[in-house]
């Protein structure tokens, strides 16, 4: 959907922010997974790092979800065009 956004559309900036936020969330969760490593649960400073990364990841998912909703509901990105007559059927 990002590639289909017109270059002069205000949705382009929201789409770029959405993409970067979501990719950063993936990086935070991936780093958390790597820190966990092994079969034993993390402890000490590793536990704190894992919890902080997962908290940051959660915050990023919330922000990215908001931008995704903004793109759909304000700018109509990713929606099919439905006329009022089709909605009634």
C-alpha positions in Angstrom: 0.0 0.0 0.0 2.9 2.4 0.7 4.1 2.2 -2.9 0.6 3.1 -4.2 0.5 6.4 -2.2 0.7 9.4 -4.5 3.9 11.5 -4.1 2.0 14.7 -3.2 -0.4 13.0 -0.7 -0.2 14.0 3.0 -0.5 10.3 3.7 3.0 9.7 2.4 4.5 11.1 5.6 2.2 9.2 7.8 3.0 6.0 5.8 6.8 6.6 6.2 6.4 7.1 10.0 4.2 4.0 10.3 6.7 1.9 8.4 9.7 3.2 10.4 8.0 2.8 13.8 6.9 -0.7 13.0 10.3 -1.7 11.8 11.9 -0.3 15.0 9.4 -2.3 17.0 10.5 -5.5 15.2 14.1 -4.6 15.9 13.3 -4.1 19.6 11.6 -7.4 19.9 14.3 -9.2 17.9 17.0 -7.8 20.1 15.0 -8.9 23.2 14.8 -12.4 21.7 18.6 -12.4 21.2 19.3 -11.2 24.7 17.0 -14.0 26.1 19.1 -16.6 24.3 19.4 -20.1 25.6 17.0 -22.3 27.5 17.2 -20.5 30.9 15.1 -17.4 31.6 17.1 -14.1 31.8 18.1 -12.8 35.1 19.8 -9.7 36.5 20.7 -7.1 34.0 19.6 -9.3 31.1 16.1 -9.4 32.6 16.0 -5.6 32.9 17.2 -5.2 29.3 14.6 -7.7 28.0 11.8 -6.0 30.0 12.8 -2.5 28.8 13.1 -3.6 25.1 9.7 -5.3 25.3 8.2 -2.2 26.9 9.7 0.0 24.2 8.4 -2.5 21.6 4.9 -2.3 23.0 4.9 1.5 22.9 6.1 1.4 19.4 3.4 -1.0 18.4 0.7 1.3 19.9 2.2 4.3 18.0 2.5 2.4 14.8 -1.0 1.1 15.1 -2.3 4.7 15.5 -0.5 5.8 12.4 -1.9 2.7 10.5 -5.4 3.7 11.6 -4.7 7.3 10.6 -3.8 6.1 7.1 -6.9 4.0 6.7 -9.5 6.1 8.3 -8.3 9.6 7.5 -6.5 9.1 4.2 -8.3 6.0 2.9 -5.1 4.1 2.2 -5.8 0.3 1.8 -9.6 0.7 1.5 -11.7 -0.3 -1.4 -13.8 2.5 -2.7 -17.4 1.8 -1.8 -20.2 4.0 -2.9 -23.2 4.7 -0.6 -25.5 2.6 -2.9 -23.2 -0.5 -2.5 -23.1 -0.1 1.3 -26.9 -0.5 1.4 -26.9 -3.7 -0.5 
